Amino acid sequence: MTTEIPASADAADAAGRAARIHEAVRRRYAEAARTAAGGADAACGCGCAEEAVAVFGRSHYADGEAAAPAGALRASLGCANPNALVDLAAGEVVLDLGSGGGIDVFLAARRVGPAGKVYGLDMTDEMLALARRNQAEAAVTNAEFLRGTMEDVPLPAGSVDVVMSNCVINLSPDKDRVLREAFRVLRPGGRFAVADVVTLRPIPAALARQIELWSACLGGALSVDHYRAKLAAAGFTGIEVEVLHSYGLAEAGADADRLLAELGIDAAEVEGVFASAFVRATRPGSETADGAPAQVGASEPAPSAPAPPSRG
Ligand SMILES: C[S@@+](CC[C@H](N)C(=O)[O-])C[C@H]1O[C@@H](n2cnc3c(N)ncnc32)[C@H](O)[C@@H]1O
């Protein structure tokens, strides 16, 4: 039996809808963390490990990252490796939104070295406990895991050089707010380097309303155009969305036959509709000669404000 996310007609509805999505997402990733903590691959997170092995999880960390902590690899639920899309320099500060078991935090921590720092932010207590256990086992000293949501990041403005994330922003019920928060915490000139699921054509509305698909990283995915528009509206420039690999419901580990039959949707409608993508952007501006952030907007055109896309 499918469970629908209620539509939001006003602010109170929208808050209720957001709370309901957060709770469904939190429950799913708490379960994934418990499975990984027990020594198995993290079962169902974005997709389900065995069915979606080519799309989500540890397959993105094949050779180069063999030295990553084993517990973090087991818990890996991402859709690409965001460390592959950004150059990190020694001493930089990085924030990973929705850090899960910590795989990308640990890889970035190695790259920024002892003079740098990597924050992992997650709202699920079980994931934070798993990440901290993995951190202790791997003796990583330049990383810190923070409890909180990516809609309300517990870090000061202009405090990080790079915001990265792996297959998490699609899970947010309020992506505009997430992107505004990413912009706020970045220093002028800071980089946004994210792997995420996007849609290549509209997905049937009845499917997008299924809460199990939302928490599986599919139902809340933005189209490429909506992603670009939301980043621009948050103030970012240099926006690039690079599609890596497209797939349908079944390859993404969803119970495709059951869902499509229950909703009366033809399988052809969702063939190849989802894709993993790298999303890059920059917070405009640069540091002044004395190291203080330059005023954003002083030498940059005001961010354009395209018509707001319709979905979260
Ligand atoms: C698909 S998993 C990805 C984990 C990790 N990035 C990886 O690649 O393995 C999503 C993670 O994001 C966290 N998460 C989901 N929504 C969040 C939100 N709004 N704020 C903070 N964390 C969130 C979940 O608790 C979960 O750990």
PDBQT file of the ligand as one rigid body, heavy atoms in Angstrom, charges set to zero:
ROOT
HETATM    1  C1  LIG A 401      21.266   9.146   1.198  1.00  0.00    +0.000 C 
HETATM    2  S1  LIG A 401      22.059   9.307   2.730  1.00  0.00    +0.000 S 
HETATM    3  C2  LIG A 401      23.636   9.896   2.191  1.00  0.00    +0.000 C 
HETATM    4  C3  LIG A 401      24.704   9.791   3.241  1.00  0.00    +0.000 C 
HETATM    5  C4  LIG A 401      26.103  10.165   2.767  1.00  0.00    +0.000 C 
HETATM    6  N1  LIG A 401      26.137  11.475   2.167  1.00  0.00    +0.000 N 
HETATM    7  C5  LIG A 401      26.652   9.118   1.828  1.00  0.00    +0.000 C 
HETATM    8  O1  LIG A 401      26.979   9.453   0.688  1.00  0.00    +0.000 OA
HETATM    9  O2  LIG A 401      26.745   7.971   2.221  1.00  0.00    +0.000 OA
HETATM   10  C6  LIG A 401      21.263  10.764   3.359  1.00  0.00    +0.000 C 
HETATM   11  C7  LIG A 401      21.794  11.256   4.687  1.00  0.00    +0.000 C 
HETATM   12  O3  LIG A 401      21.345  12.606   4.843  1.00  0.00    +0.000 OA
HETATM   13  C8  LIG A 401      20.751  12.788   6.098  1.00  0.00    +0.000 C 
HETATM   14  N2  LIG A 401      19.705  13.808   5.931  1.00  0.00    +0.000 N 
HETATM   15  C9  LIG A 401      18.587  13.716   5.198  1.00  0.00    +0.000 A 
HETATM   16  N3  LIG A 401      17.892  14.864   5.222  1.00  0.00    +0.000 NA
HETATM   17  C10 LIG A 401      18.608  15.716   6.001  1.00  0.00    +0.000 A 
HETATM   18  C11 LIG A 401      18.410  17.068   6.414  1.00  0.00    +0.000 A 
HETATM   19  N4  LIG A 401      17.330  17.749   6.040  1.00  0.00    +0.000 N 
HETATM   20  N5  LIG A 401      19.353  17.646   7.186  1.00  0.00    +0.000 NA
HETATM   21  C12 LIG A 401      20.453  16.927   7.591  1.00  0.00    +0.000 A 
HETATM   22  N6  LIG A 401      20.678  15.645   7.250  1.00  0.00    +0.000 NA
HETATM   23  C13 LIG A 401      19.774  15.033   6.447  1.00  0.00    +0.000 A 
HETATM   24  C14 LIG A 401      20.219  11.413   6.478  1.00  0.00    +0.000 C 
HETATM   25  O4  LIG A 401      20.100  11.292   7.878  1.00  0.00    +0.000 OA
HETATM   26  C15 LIG A 401      21.275  10.499   5.891  1.00  0.00    +0.000 C 
HETATM   27  O5  LIG A 401      22.319  10.250   6.780  1.00  0.00    +0.000 OA
ENDROOT
TORSDOF 0
